[in-house]
Amino acid sequence: MWSYIARRLVYSFLTLVAVSVVSFIIIQLPPGDFLTSLMSKYAEQGGGEIDQGVLESLQLRYGLDQPWYVQYWLWISGIVFHGDFGQSFAWNKPVSELMWDRMGLTLLLSLVALIVTWLVALPIGIYSAVRRYSALDYVVTFLGFIGLAIPSFLLSLALMYVLSRYAGMSVGGLFSASYINAPWSWGKVLDLAAHLWLPVLVLSTSGTAALIRVMRANLIDELHKPYVQTARANGLGEMELLFKYPVRVALNPFVSTIGWVLPHLFSGAVIVSVVLSLPTAGPVLLSALLSQDMYLAGSFIMVLSVLTVIGTLISDLLLAWLDPRVRYQ
C-alpha cells in the first residue's frame, strides 16, 4: 500500500513538472508579451508612452528580456521556495492575492453543486435500474437527455430571462449590491444562500443527467450477473442484496470522477461564471489567458494540474478500497 502511494507520488511530481513547463511555453507562444500589449493599450487610451524606466525594471525583475527557460525558472523557483506566484500585470496585484480571494467562493459553489449532483443522481439512477421501463424511468430518461443536450451557458441565459421577466427576481452574482464589499456577517451568509441556488442548479444539471445514465446502465449490468442470483438464492433480502453488492460495484464511476471534479471546483465552469457574473476563479483565468498575463494564467493552470493529479490519486485509492477486483499492482 505505502509503496504504491510512494510510487504514485513520484509519478505525480514528474507529471506536474512536465505540465508546468508545457503550460509556461504555451502561454508564451502568441507573438509579443504582456508589456507589448500594455504599451499598445496605454497608447490607445491616449496615455502616451509608458516610462522606459518602468518597462526596464519589469523586464529585469521577471526576466522578460531573457529566454523562456530563464523566465520559467524564476517563476517556478519563486513558487517552490518562497510561495511567490509572481505579479499579475493586468491587475497590478500579487497572483496569490487574486487566487485566494476567489478560491473560497469557488470551492463553496462547486462543492455544493457536486453534493447536489450526487444526492440526486444516485437514488434516481438506482430506481431507474431496478424499475426499468417504468413510467418514472421514461420520465427521468427524457429529462436526462434534455439535461445533456442543453449547454450550461444557454440554460443560464434562459433561467436569467425567465426569472427576471416573470418573477421579478434579481439574478446574477452571488451577493446583493449592499453585501458585495461588506464584511462577513450572518446577513451576508443568508444573502449568499439566497443567490447560490441558481448557479448550483445550472452547474449540477448536466452532471446529474450524465451520472443518472451511467448509474442506471452499470447497475442494470450488475443485476443480471450470477453472483446476484446466488445471493438471492441464499435468502438475502432484496434491499440488503442491492446495496451490499451490485450498487457498491456500480458506484465505481462516481468515485472515478474525483480526478476531474477537483480541478472543476476551481475552474468553476468558466462560461457559466461569466454569464452569471460569478466571482469565481474561471473568469479570472479566461481574462489572464486573453491578456497574456502569464504569471496569473500559469499559476491557475498549475493549481488545476495539482488538483487533477491529487484527484486521480484519491480516485485510485478509493476504487481499490471499494472494489476488491482492483489491485495496487
FIPATOR-315244 format. One record per residue (C-alpha): residue in three letters; z, y, x. Coordinates in steps of 0.02 Angstrom, whole numbers, padded with zeros to 5 digits, always signed. Each point is the difference from the previous one (the first is absolute). Layout:
<sites>
ALAZYX/...
</sites>
This chain:
<sites>
MET+00000+00000+00000/TRP+00054+00126+00132/SER-00143-00047+00117/TYR-00120+00026-00145/ILE+00072+00173-00035/ALA-00005+00046+00186/ARG-00181-00057+00014/ARG-00048+00100-00155/LEU+00087+00155+00068/VAL-00100-00011+00162/TYR-00162-00017-00099/SER+00053+00145-00109/PHE+00032+00112+00150/LEU-00171-00037+00075/THR-00081+00031-00169/LEU+00086+00169-00017/VAL-00057+00053+00174/ALA-00180-00047-00041/VAL+00007+00088-00170/SER+00074+00158+00075/VAL-00138+00010+00132/VAL-00140-00033-00125/SER+00072+00124-00125/PHE+00014+00137+00130/ILE-00180-00028+00056/ILE-00066+00001-00179/ILE+00090+00163-00039/GLN-00085+00080+00150/LEU-00175-00067-00036/PRO-00060+00148-00106/PRO-00077+00140+00107/GLY+00118+00138+00053/ASP+00188+00003-00023/PHE+00129+00090-00102/LEU+00000+00154+00112/THR-00187+00020-00030/SER+00026-00013-00188/LEU+00146+00121+00011/MET-00103+00132+00090/SER-00143-00016-00124/LYS+00117+00013-00149/TYR+00091+00148+00075/ALA-00166+00090+00031/GLU-00062-00035-00178/GLN+00157+00079-00072/GLY-00033+00159+00097/GLY+00138-00024+00126/GLY-00112+00018+00150/GLU+00031-00114+00147/ILE+00162-00087+00043/ASP+00084+00055+00160/GLN-00067-00102+00145/GLY+00174-00019+00073/VAL+00060-00087-00159/LEU-00146-00122+00007/GLU+00031-00038+00183/SER+00185-00032-00030/LEU-00041-00122-00141/GLN-00128-00089+00108/LEU+00123-00015+00143/ARG+00145-00060-00109/TYR-00097-00137-00089/GLY-00131-00037+00133/LEU-00141+00050-00117/ASP-00111+00038+00150/GLN+00033-00172+00072/PRO-00085-00168-00036/TRP+00055-00093-00157/TYR+00106-00126+00094/VAL+00105+00140+00076/GLN+00026+00076-00172/TYR+00042-00172-00068/TRP+00131-00030+00135/LEU+00081+00169-00030/TRP+00010-00040-00186/ILE+00060-00180+00007/SER+00125+00031+00140/GLY+00074+00144-00099/ILE+00024-00115-00150/VAL+00074-00146+00098/PHE+00113+00094+00122/HIS+00045+00160-00094/GLY-00036-00033-00184/ASP-00122+00146+00006/PHE-00154-00031-00108/GLY-00080+00161+00059/GLN-00042+00163-00087/SER-00103+00020-00157/PHE-00124+00138+00040/ALA-00049+00026-00182/TRP+00179+00016-00064/ASN+00071+00073+00161/LYS+00149-00117-00017/PRO+00062-00155+00092/VAL-00083-00155-00070/SER+00167-00089-00023/GLU+00060+00140-00114/LEU-00154-00015-00110/MET+00011-00189-00011/TRP+00185-00013-00040/ASP-00010+00138-00131/ARG-00119-00105-00105/MET+00058-00173+00046/GLY+00148-00010-00118/LEU-00098+00045-00157/THR-00143-00113+00053/LEU+00116-00148+00020/LEU+00089+00035-00164/LEU-00162+00014-00099/SER-00083-00153+00073/LEU+00154-00111-00005/VAL+00026+00040-00184/ALA-00185-00037-00032/LEU+00016-00164+00095/ILE+00156-00054-00096/VAL-00083+00043-00166/THR-00156-00098+00051/TRP+00098-00157+00042/LEU+00116+00012-00151/VAL-00149+00012-00118/ALA-00123-00116+00087/LEU+00117-00146+00034/PRO+00058-00042-00178/ILE-00168+00040-00080/GLY-00092-00107+00128/ILE+00119-00145-00030/TYR-00017+00014-00190/SER-00191+00009+00010/ALA-00004-00159+00104/VAL+00122-00098-00108/ARG-00076+00061-00164/ARG-00180-00004+00056/TYR-00132+00054-00128/SER+00133+00070-00117/ALA-00026+00167-00088/LEU+00113+00091+00125/ASP-00093-00081+00145/TYR-00166+00068-00066/VAL+00077+00174-00024/VAL+00076+00002+00174/THR-00164-00061+00076/PHE-00097+00137-00088/LEU+00123+00136+00054/GLY+00004-00071+00176/PHE-00188+00014+00019/ILE+00007+00180-00061/GLY+00139+00038+00123/LEU-00101-00072+00143/ALA-00159+00091-00052/ILE+00069+00177-00019/PRO+00024+00092+00166/SER+00174+00070+00024/PHE-00059+00179+00024/LEU-00101-00009-00162/LEU+00152-00066-00094/SER+00100+00145+00074/LEU-00125+00129-00063/ALA-00009-00081-00173/LEU+00189-00005-00020/MET+00019+00179+00062/TYR-00128+00060-00127/VAL+00074-00096-00147/LEU+00181+00048+00038/SER-00043+00182+00029/ARG-00120+00018-00147/TYR+00088-00100-00135/ALA+00182-00013+00055/GLY+00018+00171+00079/MET+00081-00076+00154/SER-00005+00077+00173/VAL-00068-00136+00113/GLY-00027-00008+00187/GLY+00122+00008+00144/LEU+00172-00080+00008/PHE+00105+00153-00041/SER-00001+00148-00117/ALA-00037+00169+00080/SER+00184+00048-00001/TYR+00051-00155+00097/ILE-00138-00012+00133/ASN+00096+00095+00135/ALA+00174-00020-00076/PRO+00134-00103+00091/TRP+00036-00174-00064/SER+00112-00006-00152/TRP+00025-00108-00155/GLY-00119+00113-00095/LYS-00135-00023+00132/VAL+00022-00189-00005/LEU-00023+00001-00190/ASP-00152+00112+00017/LEU-00074-00121+00127/ALA+00031-00146-00118/ALA-00088+00095-00140/HIS-00156+00024+00108/LEU+00001-00169+00087/TRP-00061-00109-00143/LEU-00181+00063+00000/PRO-00043-00036+00184/VAL+00096-00165-00011/LEU-00105-00050-00151/VAL-00162+00045+00089/LEU+00045-00083+00166/SER+00063-00160-00080/THR-00140-00029-00127/SER-00132-00079+00112/GLY+00127-00097+00104/THR+00082-00071-00156/ALA-00167-00055-00073/ALA-00050-00085+00162/LEU+00166-00091+00026/ILE+00001-00062-00180/ARG-00169-00082+00027/VAL+00055-00074+00167/MET+00165-00066-00069/ARG-00086-00075-00152/ALA-00134-00088+00102/ASN+00121-00069+00130/LEU+00127-00060-00127/ILE-00133-00086-00107/ASP-00056-00092+00156/GLU+00178-00054+00042/LEU+00044-00056-00177/HIS-00130-00139+00006/LYS+00054-00075+00166/PRO+00080-00173+00011/TYR+00172+00061+00058/VAL+00020+00096-00164/GLN-00039-00155-00102/THR+00121-00102+00106/ALA+00141+00126-00023/ARG-00032+00004-00188/ALA+00002-00190-00008/ASN+00169+00000+00089/GLY+00073+00099-00144/LEU+00004+00174+00077/GLY+00005+00137-00133/GLU-00155+00105-00024/MET+00079+00167+00049/GLU+00090-00073+00150/LEU-00157-00091+00055/LEU-00108+00155-00022/PHE+00106+00117+00107/LYS+00060-00127+00128/TYR-00170-00063+00057/PRO-00167+00073-00062/VAL+00057+00180-00019/ARG+00077-00003+00173/VAL-00163-00059+00077/ALA-00102+00123-00104/LEU+00105+00144+00068/ASN-00087-00012+00169/PRO-00128+00138-00041/PHE+00142+00118-00048/VAL+00087-00028+00166/SER-00160+00011+00101/THR-00039+00173-00070/ILE+00145+00076+00099/GLY-00115+00014+00150/TRP-00105+00133-00087/VAL+00133+00068-00118/LEU+00103+00082+00138/PRO-00141+00107+00069/HIS-00050+00039-00180/LEU+00175+00071-00025/PHE-00040+00137+00125/SER-00183+00029-00034/GLY+00048+00016-00183/ALA-00175-00015-00077/VAL-00075+00155+00079/ILE-00123+00048-00139/VAL+00131-00024-00136/SER+00122+00108+00097/VAL-00130+00138+00017/VAL-00046-00007-00185/LEU+00181+00003-00059/SER+00055+00126+00135/LEU+00132-00119+00066/PRO+00099+00053+00156/THR-00029-00167+00087/ALA-00068-00050+00168/GLY-00177-00039-00059/PRO-00066+00178-00025/VAL+00071+00054+00168/LEU-00089-00144+00088/LEU-00164+00043-00088/SER+00016+00182+00049/ALA+00039-00046+00181/LEU-00155-00111+00012/LEU-00113+00134-00074/SER+00064+00136+00117/GLN+00007-00113+00155/ASP+00186+00032+00017/MET+00008-00147+00118/TYR+00187-00012+00031/LEU+00043+00005-00184/ALA-00138-00122-00049/GLY+00037-00116+00145/SER+00186-00004-00039/PHE-00031-00046-00182/ILE-00121-00137+00051/MET+00130-00066+00123/VAL+00132-00004-00137/LEU-00119-00094-00115/SER-00041-00124+00140/VAL+00184-00032+00038/LEU+00035-00029-00185/THR-00149-00120-00014/VAL+00062-00103+00147/ILE+00180-00001-00064/GLY-00057-00044-00176/THR-00107-00144+00064/LEU+00146-00069+00100/ILE+00116+00010-00151/SER-00132-00085-00108/ASP-00019-00144+00123/LEU+00188-00028+00011/LEU+00024+00007-00189/LEU-00146-00118-00030/ALA+00074-00125+00123/TRP+00166+00010-00092/LEU-00077-00006-00174/ASP-00128-00137+00026/PRO+00050-00155+00102/ARG-00184-00034+00032/VAL-00008+00151+00115/ARG+00056-00041+00177/TYR+00041+00118+00143/GLN-00115-00098+00115/
</sites>
